[in-house]
Amino acid sequence: MTTVITFGTFDLLHIGHVKILEKCKKLGDKLIVGISTDKFSYKKKQRYPIYSQQERAKIIKSLKFVDEIFFEESLEEKRNYIMKYKANILVMGMDWKDKFDEFNDICKVIYLDRTPSVSTTHLIETIQNN
């Protein structure tokens, strides 16, 4: 069995999120998604997500191609998460290109292109400005 793991905030779920998660699932038999906690999201982006971590977890878990979710609390724990969930493949967006190559010793690392012209930050700015 091939286990794929990926990570994200997944605030304001949009087509880009759906596409990347579908692609992740096609790479293996089981898809595990690490969802950034509210605290970790603030640390990364200097703002809290629109939806709480519990709401985001429920949304992501409801997708038919997601098998399991957990909360990611820091980038420094990524190796431990990969090992804990026995992931064979780590998938990240191209915006993280080369940043997680160090994990090639425990799993295959794949970077996928983001969906053009779709971003949560852009959606939030559009909503705020309208």
N, CA, C and O atoms as a MOPAC input file, in Angstrom:
PM7 MOZYME 1SCF
protein

 N      0.85000 1    -1.19100 1     0.00000 1
 C      0.00000 1     0.00000 1     0.00000 1
 C      0.88700 1     1.24300 1     0.00000 1
 O      1.84200 1     1.33900 1     0.77100 1
 N      0.56100 1     2.18100 1    -0.86600 1
 C      1.29000 1     3.44200 1    -0.95100 1
 C      0.51100 1     4.51600 1    -0.21900 1
 O     -0.65700 1     4.77200 1    -0.51300 1
 N      1.18400 1     5.14500 1     0.74800 1
 C      0.57200 1     6.21200 1     1.52800 1
 C      1.16600 1     7.54900 1     1.12500 1
 O      2.38400 1     7.72600 1     1.09800 1
 N      0.28600 1     8.48200 1     0.81400 1
 C      0.67600 1     9.83800 1     0.40900 1
 C      0.30800 1    10.78400 1     1.54400 1
 O     -0.76300 1    10.67600 1     2.14200 1
 N      1.22300 1    11.71900 1     1.83200 1
 C      0.95200 1    12.72500 1     2.85400 1
 C      1.17200 1    14.11200 1     2.25200 1
 O      2.10000 1    14.32200 1     1.47200 1
 N      0.31900 1    15.03700 1     2.61800 1
 C      0.47600 1    16.42800 1     2.20300 1
 C      0.03000 1    17.31900 1     3.35000 1
 O     -0.56500 1    16.85700 1     4.32400 1
 N      0.32600 1    18.59400 1     3.21800 1
 C      0.07900 1    19.54400 1     4.30100 1
 C     -0.47700 1    20.84200 1     3.75100 1
 O     -0.21200 1    21.19800 1     2.60300 1
 N     -1.24500 1    21.54900 1     4.56100 1
 C     -1.73100 1    22.86400 1     4.15400 1
 C     -2.62200 1    23.47600 1     5.21300 1
 O     -2.99400 1    22.83100 1     6.19300 1
 N     -2.95400 1    24.73400 1     4.99200 1
 C     -3.88100 1    25.43500 1     5.87800 1
 C     -5.31100 1    25.12600 1     5.44800 1
 O     -6.17600 1    24.88300 1     6.29000 1
 N     -5.55900 1    25.13500 1     4.14600 1
 C     -6.86500 1    24.81400 1     3.56900 1
 C     -7.97000 1    25.72700 1     4.08700 1
 O     -9.07500 1    25.27800 1     4.39100 1
 N     -7.65300 1    27.01400 1     4.18100 1
 C     -8.66100 1    28.00100 1     4.58000 1
 C     -9.42900 1    28.41600 1     3.33300 1
 O     -8.84000 1    28.52500 1     2.25800 1
 N    -10.69900 1    28.64300 1     3.45400 1
 C    -11.56500 1    28.98500 1     2.31600 1
 C    -11.32600 1    28.00800 1     1.16500 1
 O    -10.76400 1    28.37100 1     0.13100 1
 N    -11.74900 1    26.79900 1     1.35800 1
 C    -11.55200 1    25.73600 1     0.37500 1
 C    -11.93100 1    26.21600 1    -1.02200 1
 O    -13.01900 1    26.75300 1    -1.22700 1
 N    -11.02900 1    26.02000 1    -1.97800 1
 C    -11.27800 1    26.43500 1    -3.36300 1
 C    -10.80900 1    25.35000 1    -4.32700 1
 O    -10.25100 1    24.33500 1    -3.91000 1
 N    -11.03800 1    25.57100 1    -5.59900 1
 C    -10.75500 1    24.56900 1    -6.63100 1
 C     -9.28000 1    24.15800 1    -6.64600 1
 O     -8.96600 1    23.00900 1    -6.96000 1
 N     -8.38700 1    25.06500 1    -6.31600 1
 C     -6.96400 1    24.71900 1    -6.24700 1
 C     -6.69800 1    23.65500 1    -5.19600 1
 O     -5.92800 1    22.72300 1    -5.42600 1
 N     -7.34200 1    23.79800 1    -4.03300 1
 C     -7.20100 1    22.79200 1    -2.98100 1
 C     -7.73400 1    21.44200 1    -3.45900 1
 O     -7.08500 1    20.41100 1    -3.28400 1
 N     -8.90600 1    21.46100 1    -4.05600 1
 C     -9.52400 1    20.22000 1    -4.52100 1
 C     -8.63400 1    19.53400 1    -5.55200 1
 O     -8.40900 1    18.32600 1    -5.47400 1
 N     -8.12800 1    20.29700 1    -6.51400 1
 C     -7.29400 1    19.70400 1    -7.56800 1
 C     -6.02300 1    19.07400 1    -7.00800 1
 O     -5.65200 1    17.97000 1    -7.40600 1
 N     -5.35000 1    19.76800 1    -6.08400 1
 C     -4.09100 1    19.21800 1    -5.56600 1
 C     -4.35000 1    17.98500 1    -4.70900 1
 O     -3.56500 1    17.03700 1    -4.73700 1
 N     -5.44300 1    17.98600 1    -3.95000 1
 C     -5.75400 1    16.81400 1    -3.13700 1
 C     -6.15500 1    15.62400 1    -4.01800 1
 O     -5.80700 1    14.48500 1    -3.71000 1
 N     -6.87400 1    15.87800 1    -5.09500 1
 C     -7.21100 1    14.79900 1    -6.04300 1
 C     -5.93700 1    14.21900 1    -6.65700 1
 O     -5.79700 1    13.00200 1    -6.77200 1
 N     -5.01000 1    15.09800 1    -7.05000 1
 C     -3.74100 1    14.62800 1    -7.62600 1
 C     -2.95600 1    13.80400 1    -6.61400 1
 O     -2.35900 1    12.78400 1    -6.95700 1
 N     -2.96200 1    14.25600 1    -5.36900 1
 C     -2.27000 1    13.50700 1    -4.30900 1
 C     -2.84200 1    12.09300 1    -4.20000 1
 O     -2.09000 1    11.12100 1    -4.14200 1
 N     -4.14000 1    11.98200 1    -4.17200 1
 C     -4.79200 1    10.67600 1    -4.00700 1
 C     -4.44700 1     9.73600 1    -5.16000 1
 O     -4.29300 1     8.53100 1    -4.95800 1
 N     -4.32700 1    10.28400 1    -6.35800 1
 C     -4.00300 1     9.45800 1    -7.52900 1
 C     -2.59000 1     8.86900 1    -7.45700 1
 O     -2.27300 1     7.92500 1    -8.18100 1
 N     -1.75000 1     9.42100 1    -6.59100 1
 C     -0.37200 1     8.94200 1    -6.45600 1
 C     -0.25400 1     7.73000 1    -5.52900 1
 O      0.80200 1     7.10100 1    -5.46500 1
 N     -1.32000 1     7.40500 1    -4.82000 1
 C     -1.23700 1     6.28600 1    -3.88500 1
 C     -2.59000 1     5.70700 1    -3.52800 1
 O     -3.60800 1     6.02600 1    -4.14100 1
 N     -2.57700 1     4.84500 1    -2.51900 1
 C     -3.79300 1     4.17100 1    -2.06600 1
 C     -4.47200 1     4.92400 1    -0.92400 1
 O     -5.69100 1     4.86200 1    -0.76800 1
 N     -3.68100 1     5.62600 1    -0.13700 1
 C     -4.19300 1     6.30700 1     1.04800 1
 C     -3.65200 1     7.73000 1     1.07400 1
 O     -2.45800 1     7.95200 1     0.87500 1
 N     -4.54700 1     8.70100 1     1.32400 1
 C     -4.13400 1    10.10500 1     1.41100 1
 C     -4.34800 1    10.61500 1     2.82500 1
 O     -5.45900 1    10.58900 1     3.35400 1
 N     -3.26000 1    11.07900 1     3.42300 1
 C     -3.28800 1    11.67000 1     4.75600 1
 C     -2.95600 1    13.15100 1     4.61600 1
 O     -1.98700 1    13.52000 1     3.95300 1
 N     -3.77200 1    13.99600 1     5.24700 1
 C     -3.61300 1    15.45100 1     5.11800 1
 C     -3.33100 1    16.07000 1     6.48100 1
 O     -4.10500 1    15.91400 1     7.42600 1
 N     -2.21700 1    16.76800 1     6.56100 1
 C     -1.88100 1    17.53600 1     7.75400 1
 C     -2.43200 1    18.94800 1     7.59300 1
 O     -2.08900 1    19.65800 1     6.64700 1
 N     -3.28400 1    19.34300 1     8.52300 1
 C     -3.91800 1    20.66200 1     8.47400 1
 C     -3.25200 1    21.56100 1     9.50700 1
 O     -3.18700 1    21.21400 1    10.68600 1
 N     -2.76100 1    22.70500 1     9.07100 1
 C     -2.09800 1    23.64100 1     9.98600 1
 C     -3.04900 1    24.08300 1    11.08900 1
 O     -4.18900 1    24.46100 1    10.82100 1
 N     -2.57600 1    24.03400 1    12.32600 1
 C     -3.38400 1    24.53900 1    13.43300 1
 C     -3.54900 1    26.04900 1    13.28000 1
 O     -2.81500 1    26.68400 1    12.52300 1
 N     -4.49900 1    26.61300 1    13.99100 1
 C     -4.68900 1    28.07100 1    13.95600 1
 C     -3.41700 1    28.78800 1    14.38000 1
 O     -3.00800 1    29.76300 1    13.75000 1
 N     -2.79600 1    28.30700 1    15.44400 1
 C     -1.57100 1    28.92700 1    15.96700 1
 C     -0.43500 1    28.85800 1    14.94200 1
 O      0.26500 1    29.84600 1    14.71900 1
 N     -0.25700 1    27.69400 1    14.32300 1
 C      0.78700 1    27.51700 1    13.31600 1
 C      0.49900 1    28.37700 1    12.08200 1
 O      1.41300 1    28.95800 1    11.49800 1
 N     -0.76600 1    28.45300 1    11.69300 1
 C     -1.14400 1    29.28900 1    10.54000 1
 C     -0.78400 1    30.75000 1    10.80200 1
 O     -0.27500 1    31.44000 1     9.91800 1
 N     -1.04900 1    31.21000 1    12.01300 1
 C     -0.70700 1    32.59600 1    12.35800 1
 C      0.80400 1    32.81100 1    12.27700 1
 O      1.26800 1    33.83400 1    11.77500 1
 N      1.55300 1    31.85100 1    12.76900 1
 C      3.01400 1    31.94800 1    12.73200 1
 C      3.52300 1    32.04400 1    11.29300 1
 O      4.44800 1    32.80300 1    11.00500 1
 N      2.91500 1    31.27200 1    10.39300 1
 C      3.34800 1    31.25500 1     8.99000 1
 C      2.90500 1    32.49900 1     8.22400 1
 O      3.66000 1    33.02400 1     7.40600 1
 N      1.67500 1    32.97800 1     8.48500 1
 C      1.06500 1    34.00000 1     7.62600 1
 C      0.73100 1    35.31700 1     8.31500 1
 O      0.23600 1    36.24300 1     7.67300 1
 N      0.99700 1    35.40800 1     9.61800 1
 C      0.69700 1    36.60000 1    10.40800 1
 C     -0.78700 1    36.98200 1    10.36800 1
 O     -1.14100 1    38.15500 1    10.48000 1
 N     -1.63000 1    35.99100 1    10.20900 1
 C     -3.07900 1    36.16500 1    10.32300 1
 C     -3.68400 1    34.80900 1    10.62800 1
 O     -3.16400 1    33.76500 1    10.23400 1
 N     -4.79500 1    34.85600 1    11.34100 1
 C     -5.50400 1    33.61700 1    11.63500 1
 C     -6.37400 1    33.24800 1    10.44300 1
 O     -6.82600 1    34.12700 1     9.70800 1
 N     -6.61000 1    31.96000 1    10.24700 1
 C     -7.51300 1    31.53600 1     9.17500 1
 C     -8.93200 1    32.04700 1     9.42100 1
 O     -9.31000 1    32.34000 1    10.55500 1
 N     -9.70200 1    32.14900 1     8.35400 1
 C    -11.11000 1    32.53700 1     8.45100 1
 C    -11.87600 1    31.46300 1     9.21400 1
 O    -12.66200 1    31.76500 1    10.11100 1
 N    -11.63700 1    30.20900 1     8.84900 1
 C    -12.28000 1    29.07700 1     9.52100 1
 C    -11.33500 1    28.50700 1    10.57800 1
 O    -10.12000 1    28.47300 1    10.37900 1
 N    -11.89200 1    28.06300 1    11.69300 1
 C    -11.07800 1    27.47000 1    12.75400 1
 C    -10.48800 1    26.14300 1    12.27900 1
 O    -10.93300 1    25.56900 1    11.28500 1
 N     -9.48600 1    25.67300 1    13.00200 1
 C     -8.86100 1    24.39600 1    12.63000 1
 C     -9.87100 1    23.25200 1    12.68600 1
 O     -9.79200 1    22.32200 1    11.88400 1
 N    -10.80900 1    23.30800 1    13.61200 1
 C    -11.82300 1    22.25600 1    13.69500 1
 C    -12.75000 1    22.29400 1    12.47200 1
 O    -13.11500 1    21.24900 1    11.93200 1
 N    -13.12200 1    23.48800 1    12.04800 1
 C    -13.98300 1    23.61900 1    10.86200 1
 C    -13.24100 1    23.17000 1     9.60900 1
 O    -13.79800 1    22.45600 1     8.77600 1
 N    -11.97500 1    23.59100 1     9.47500 1
 C    -11.18300 1    23.19700 1     8.30800 1
 C    -10.97100 1    21.69000 1     8.27600 1
 O    -11.00600 1    21.07700 1     7.21000 1
 N    -10.75300 1    21.09600 1     9.43900 1
 C    -10.58100 1    19.64200 1     9.51600 1
 C    -11.84300 1    18.92600 1     9.04600 1
 O    -11.76300 1    17.94700 1     8.30300 1
 N    -12.99300 1    19.40600 1     9.47000 1
 C    -14.26400 1    18.77500 1     9.07400 1
 C    -14.47900 1    18.89700 1     7.56700 1
 O    -14.93500 1    17.95200 1     6.92300 1
 N    -14.15400 1    20.04700 1     7.01400 1
 C    -14.30200 1    20.26700 1     5.57100 1
 C    -13.39100 1    19.31900 1     4.79200 1
 O    -13.84900 1    18.64300 1     3.87100 1
 N    -12.11100 1    19.26300 1     5.15000 1
 C    -11.15200 1    18.43100 1     4.42100 1
 C    -11.48400 1    16.94900 1     4.58900 1
 O    -11.40300 1    16.18600 1     3.62700 1
 N    -11.85000 1    16.54300 1     5.77800 1
 C    -12.19000 1    15.13400 1     6.03400 1
 C    -13.41800 1    14.70800 1     5.23200 1
 O    -13.56600 1    13.52900 1     4.91100 1
 N    -14.29300 1    15.64900 1     4.90700 1
 C    -15.50800 1    15.30600 1     4.16300 1
 C    -15.24000 1    15.00000 1     2.69300 1
 O    -16.10900 1    14.44600 1     2.01900 1
 N    -14.07300 1    15.34300 1     2.18300 1
 C    -13.74900 1    15.07500 1     0.77900 1
 C    -13.51600 1    13.57300 1     0.58600 1
 O    -12.79100 1    12.94500 1     1.35800 1
 N    -14.13200 1    13.01300 1    -0.44000 1
 C    -14.11000 1    11.56400 1    -0.63000 1
 C    -12.72100 1    10.99300 1    -0.87200 1
 O    -12.50800 1     9.80400 1    -0.63300 1
 N    -11.78100 1    11.78500 1    -1.33300 1
 C    -10.44700 1    11.26600 1    -1.62200 1
 C     -9.47200 1    11.44100 1    -0.46400 1
 O     -8.31300 1    11.04300 1    -0.58300 1
 N     -9.90500 1    12.02500 1     0.65200 1
 C     -9.06200 1    12.17300 1     1.83800 1
 C     -9.40400 1    11.04600 1     2.81400 1
 O    -10.55600 1    10.88200 1     3.21500 1
 N     -8.38500 1    10.27800 1     3.18500 1
 C     -8.60700 1     9.12500 1     4.06500 1
 C     -8.41800 1     9.44800 1     5.54400 1
 O     -9.08800 1     8.87100 1     6.40000 1
 N     -7.51500 1    10.36000 1     5.83900 1
 C     -7.21800 1    10.66900 1     7.24200 1
 C     -6.65500 1    12.08200 1     7.33000 1
 O     -6.00100 1    12.56500 1     6.40600 1
 N     -6.91900 1    12.73300 1     8.45500 1
 C     -6.38000 1    14.07000 1     8.68900 1
 C     -5.75000 1    14.11600 1    10.07800 1
 O     -6.04400 1    13.29100 1    10.94300 1
 N     -4.88200 1    15.09700 1    10.26400 1
 C     -4.31200 1    15.37600 1    11.57900 1
 C     -3.91000 1    16.84800 1    11.58500 1
 O     -3.89800 1    17.49800 1    10.54000 1
 N     -3.58100 1    17.36900 1    12.76100 1
 C     -3.17100 1    18.76800 1    12.85500 1
 C     -1.65200 1    18.88900 1    12.84500 1
 O     -0.95000 1    18.23600 1    13.61700 1
 N     -1.16500 1    19.74800 1    11.94600 1
 C      0.26600 1    20.06400 1    11.85000 1
 C      0.54000 1    21.26300 1    12.74700 1
 O     -0.14200 1    22.28400 1    12.66400 1
 N      1.54800 1    21.12800 1    13.60700 1
 C      1.85400 1    22.19800 1    14.54600 1
 C      3.14800 1    22.94000 1    14.25400 1
 O      3.36900 1    24.01900 1    14.80200 1
 N      4.02400 1    22.38200 1    13.39100 1
 C      5.25100 1    23.09600 1    13.03900 1
 C      5.93900 1    22.42500 1    11.85900 1
 O      5.78800 1    21.22500 1    11.62900 1
 N      6.69500 1    23.22300 1    11.11700 1
 C      7.47200 1    22.68200 1     9.99000 1
 C      8.54900 1    21.73000 1    10.49400 1
 O      8.88500 1    20.75800 1     9.81700 1
 N      9.08600 1    22.00100 1    11.66600 1
 C     10.16600 1    21.19900 1    12.21800 1
 C      9.73200 1    19.75900 1    12.51500 1
 O     10.58000 1    18.88000 1    12.66500 1
 N      8.43900 1    19.51600 1    12.60000 1
 C      7.92400 1    18.18000 1    12.90200 1
 C      7.59800 1    17.36200 1    11.65200 1
 O      7.15400 1    16.21900 1    11.75600 1
 N      7.81700 1    17.94500 1    10.47500 1
 C      7.40500 1    17.27200 1     9.24300 1
 C      7.99700 1    15.86900 1     9.11100 1
 O      7.28500 1    14.94000 1     8.73100 1
 N      9.27800 1    15.70000 1     9.41600 1
 C      9.90600 1    14.37200 1     9.34300 1
 C      9.17600 1    13.39500 1    10.26900 1
 O      8.89600 1    12.26000 1     9.88300 1
 N      8.87400 1    13.83300 1    11.47300 1
 C      8.16800 1    12.96300 1    12.42400 1
 C      6.78100 1    12.58300 1    11.91400 1
 O      6.35100 1    11.44100 1    12.07400 1
 N      6.07700 1    13.54400 1    11.29600 1
 C      4.74600 1    13.24500 1    10.74800 1
 C      4.85000 1    12.19700 1     9.63500 1
 O      4.05700 1    11.25600 1     9.58500 1
 N      5.82100 1    12.36600 1     8.75500 1
 C      6.00800 1    11.42800 1     7.64400 1
 C      6.25700 1    10.02100 1     8.18900 1
 O      5.68600 1     9.04600 1     7.70200 1
 N      7.10500 1     9.93200 1     9.19200 1
 C      7.43400 1     8.62800 1     9.76900 1
 C      6.26000 1     8.04800 1    10.56300 1
 O      5.97900 1     6.85300 1    10.46600 1
 N      5.57800 1     8.87800 1    11.34100 1
 C      4.44700 1     8.41100 1    12.14400 1
 C      3.36300 1     7.78100 1    11.26400 1
 O      2.80200 1     6.73900 1    11.60500 1
 N      3.07900 1     8.42400 1    10.13300 1
 C      2.01200 1     7.94600 1     9.24900 1
 C      2.52400 1     6.99700 1     8.16100 1
 O      1.77300 1     6.58000 1     7.27900 1
 N      3.82900 1     6.66200 1     8.24500 1
 C      4.44700 1     5.70700 1     7.31700 1
 C      4.19700 1     6.08500 1     5.85500 1
 O      3.85500 1     5.24200 1     5.02500 1
 N      4.37500 1     7.36500 1     5.56900 1
 C      4.14200 1     7.86800 1     4.21700 1
 C      5.27200 1     7.46200 1     3.27400 1
 O      6.45200 1     7.53900 1     3.61800 1
 N      4.88400 1     7.03100 1     2.08900 1
 C      5.84900 1     6.69200 1     1.04600 1
 C      6.13600 1     7.89400 1     0.15400 1
 O      7.19900 1     7.99100 1    -0.45800 1
 N      5.16100 1     8.81500 1     0.09200 1
 C      5.27500 1     9.97900 1    -0.78500 1
 C      4.83400 1    11.22000 1    -0.02100 1
 O      3.78100 1    11.22600 1     0.61600 1
 N      5.64300 1    12.26400 1    -0.09000 1
 C      5.29300 1    13.59100 1     0.43000 1
 C      5.00400 1    14.47700 1    -0.77200 1
 O      5.83400 1    14.59700 1    -1.67200 1
 N      3.83400 1    15.09500 1    -0.79000 1
 C      3.48100 1    16.00900 1    -1.87700 1
 C      3.31400 1    17.41200 1    -1.30300 1
 O      2.62700 1    17.62100 1    -0.30300 1
 N      3.96600 1    18.36900 1    -1.96900 1
 C      3.85400 1    19.77600 1    -1.58300 1
 C      3.64600 1    20.60000 1    -2.85000 1
 O      3.93800 1    20.14700 1    -3.95700 1
 N      3.14000 1    21.80800 1    -2.67100 1
 C      2.96600 1    22.71500 1    -3.80000 1
 C      4.30400 1    23.22000 1    -4.29700 1
 O      5.29200 1    23.23700 1    -3.56200 1
 N      4.32300 1    23.63100 1    -5.55500 1
 C      5.55300 1    24.10100 1    -6.19600 1
 C      6.14800 1    25.31800 1    -5.48100 1
 O      7.33700 1    25.59800 1    -5.62900 1
 N      5.33300 1    26.04300 1    -4.70900 1
 C      5.85800 1    27.18300 1    -3.96000 1
 C      6.84000 1    26.73000 1    -2.86900 1
 O      7.54700 1    27.56000 1    -2.29800 1
 N      6.88900 1    25.44200 1    -2.57900 1
 C      7.83200 1    24.88200 1    -1.60500 1
 C      8.97900 1    24.15000 1    -2.29900 1
 O      9.74600 1    23.45800 1    -1.63000 1
 N      9.11900 1    24.28000 1    -3.61200 1
 C     10.11500 1    23.54500 1    -4.40500 1
 C     11.48100 1    23.51800 1    -3.72000 1
 O     12.00400 1    24.55400 1    -3.30900 1
 N     12.04300 1    22.33000 1    -3.60500 1
 C     13.36600 1    22.04600 1    -3.04300 1
 C     13.45100 1    22.19600 1    -1.51600 1
 O     14.46200 1    21.81400 1    -0.92800 1
 N     12.43700 1    22.73200 1    -0.87300 1
 C     12.52100 1    22.99100 1     0.56900 1
 C     12.40700 1    21.72300 1     1.41600 1
 O     12.79100 1    21.72600 1     2.58600 1
 N     11.88500 1    20.64300 1     0.83800 1
 C     11.71000 1    19.41800 1     1.61100 1
 C     12.45600 1    18.23000 1     1.00400 1
 O     12.15100 1    17.07700 1     1.30900 1
 N     13.42500 1    18.51500 1     0.15400 1
 C     14.21600 1    17.45300 1    -0.47000 1
 C     14.97000 1    16.61300 1     0.56100 1
 O     15.33100 1    15.47200 1     0.27500 1
 N     15.21000 1    17.15500 1     1.74400 1
 C     15.90800 1    16.41300 1     2.80000 1
 C     15.15000 1    15.14300 1     3.20400 1
 O     15.73100 1    14.24000 1     3.80500 1
 N     13.86400 1    15.07400 1     2.87800 1
 C     13.06600 1    13.91000 1     3.25700 1
 C     13.12200 1    12.78500 1     2.22100 1
 O     12.48200 1    11.74600 1     2.38800 1
 N     13.89200 1    13.00100 1     1.15300 1
 C     14.05200 1    11.95200 1     0.14600 1
 C     14.69100 1    10.69000 1     0.72900 1
 O     14.63600 1     9.62800 1     0.11000 1
 N     15.29400 1    10.80000 1     1.91200 1
 C     15.88700 1     9.62200 1     2.53200 1
 C     14.83300 1     8.71200 1     3.16900 1
 O     15.11700 1     7.54800 1     3.45200 1
 N     13.62100 1     9.22600 1     3.39800 1
 C     12.56900 1     8.40100 1     4.01900 1
 C     11.32700 1     8.23900 1     3.14500 1
 O     10.49200 1     7.37300 1     3.40700 1
 N     11.20100 1     9.07600 1     2.10100 1
 C     10.05700 1     8.96200 1     1.19000 1
 C     10.37300 1     9.70300 1    -0.10300 1
 O     11.35100 1    10.44500 1    -0.18600 1
 N      9.54100 1     9.49100 1    -1.09300 1
 C      9.67000 1    10.23100 1    -2.34800 1
 C      9.02000 1    11.60000 1    -2.14300 1
 O      7.91700 1    11.69000 1    -1.60500 1
 N      9.69900 1    12.65800 1    -2.57000 1
 C      9.16800 1    14.01800 1    -2.43400 1
 C      8.76100 1    14.52500 1    -3.81300 1
 O      9.56200 1    14.53800 1    -4.74800 1
 N      7.50100 1    14.94100 1    -3.92300 1
 C      6.95900 1    15.42800 1    -5.19000 1
 C      6.38800 1    16.83000 1    -4.96900 1
 O      5.68700 1    17.08100 1    -3.98800 1
 N      6.69900 1    17.73400 1    -5.89500 1
 C      6.14700 1    19.09600 1    -5.85500 1
 C      5.18900 1    19.25100 1    -7.03800 1
 O      5.56200 1    18.99500 1    -8.18300 1
 N      3.97100 1    19.66700 1    -6.75800 1
 C      2.96700 1    19.84100 1    -7.80300 1
 C      2.70900 1    21.31700 1    -8.06900 1
 O      2.76500 1    22.14800 1    -7.16200 1
 N      2.42700 1    21.62500 1    -9.33000 1
 C      2.08400 1    23.00100 1    -9.69600 1
 C      0.79300 1    23.42200 1    -9.01400 1
 O     -0.12800 1    22.62500 1    -8.83400 1
 N      0.75100 1    24.68300 1    -8.64300 1
 C     -0.46800 1    25.24900 1    -8.07600 1
 C     -1.42700 1    25.57300 1    -9.21500 1
 O     -1.00600 1    25.72600 1   -10.36200 1
 N     -2.70300 1    25.67600 1    -8.90200 1
 C     -3.69600 1    26.06400 1    -9.89800 1
 C     -3.50300 1    27.55100 1   -10.18700 1
 O     -3.54400 1    28.37000 1    -9.27000 1
 N     -3.29200 1    27.90400 1   -11.45800 1
 C     -3.03800 1    29.30900 1   -11.80000 1
 C     -4.17900 1    30.23700 1   -11.35600 1
 O     -5.35600 1    29.88500 1   -11.43800 1
 N     -3.81000 1    31.39300 1   -10.89800 1
 C     -4.71000 1    32.50100 1   -10.52300 1
 C     -5.75000 1    32.14400 1    -9.46000 1
 O     -6.82200 1    32.74600 1    -9.41200 1
 N     -5.43000 1    31.15300 1    -8.59700 1
 C     -6.31000 1    30.83900 1    -7.47400 1
 C     -5.46700 1    30.81300 1    -6.20800 1
 O     -4.50800 1    30.04700 1    -6.11400 1
 N     -5.81600 1    31.63800 1    -5.24300 1
 C     -5.13300 1    31.59600 1    -3.95600 1
 C     -6.08300 1    32.06900 1    -2.87100 1
 O     -6.93500 1    32.93100 1    -3.09000 1
 N     -5.91400 1    31.48300 1    -1.70000 1
 C     -6.75600 1    31.87100 1    -0.57200 1
 C     -6.53400 1    33.34000 1    -0.22500 1
 O     -7.49100 1    34.06900 1     0.03900 1
 N     -5.28200 1    33.77400 1    -0.22400 1
 C     -4.97400 1    35.17100 1     0.09600 1
 C     -5.69800 1    36.11300 1    -0.86100 1
 O     -6.27200 1    37.11600 1    -0.43600 1
 N     -5.66900 1    35.78800 1    -2.15200 1
 C     -6.35100 1    36.61800 1    -3.14500 1
 C     -7.86300 1    36.62000 1    -2.90400 1
 O     -8.50700 1    37.66500 1    -2.99900 1
 N     -8.42400 1    35.45200 1    -2.59400 1
 C     -9.86200 1    35.37900 1    -2.32000 1
 C    -10.24800 1    36.24500 1    -1.11300 1
 O    -11.25000 1    36.95800 1    -1.15600 1
 N     -9.46100 1    36.18100 1    -0.05200 1
 C     -9.73700 1    36.97200 1     1.15300 1
 C     -9.66200 1    38.46700 1     0.82800 1
 O    -10.51800 1    39.23900 1     1.26200 1
 N     -8.64900 1    38.87500 1     0.07100 1
 C     -8.51200 1    40.28400 1    -0.30300 1
 C     -9.69000 1    40.73800 1    -1.16500 1
 O    -10.20000 1    41.84500 1    -0.98900 1
 N    -10.11800 1    39.88700 1    -2.09100 1
 C    -11.26000 1    40.23000 1    -2.94400 1
 C    -12.53200 1    40.40700 1    -2.11500 1
 O    -13.28100 1    41.36300 1    -2.31700 1
 N    -12.76900 1    39.49400 1    -1.19400 1
 C    -13.94300 1    39.56500 1    -0.33900 1
 C    -13.89900 1    40.83500 1     0.52200 1
 O    -14.90700 1    41.52800 1     0.65500 1
 N    -12.75100 1    41.13400 1     1.09700 1
 C    -12.60900 1    42.30000 1     1.96900 1
 C    -12.81100 1    43.60700 1     1.19700 1
 O    -13.33000 1    44.58100 1     1.74300 1
 N    -12.40200 1    43.62500 1    -0.06500 1
 C    -12.49100 1    44.85400 1    -0.85600 1
 C    -13.85000 1    45.06300 1    -1.49800 1
 O    -14.10300 1    46.12400 1    -2.06800 1
 N    -14.73400 1    44.07100 1    -1.41700 1
 C    -16.04900 1    44.20800 1    -2.04500 1
 C    -17.07900 1    44.50900 1    -1.02900 1
 O    -18.25300 1    44.66100 1    -1.36600 1

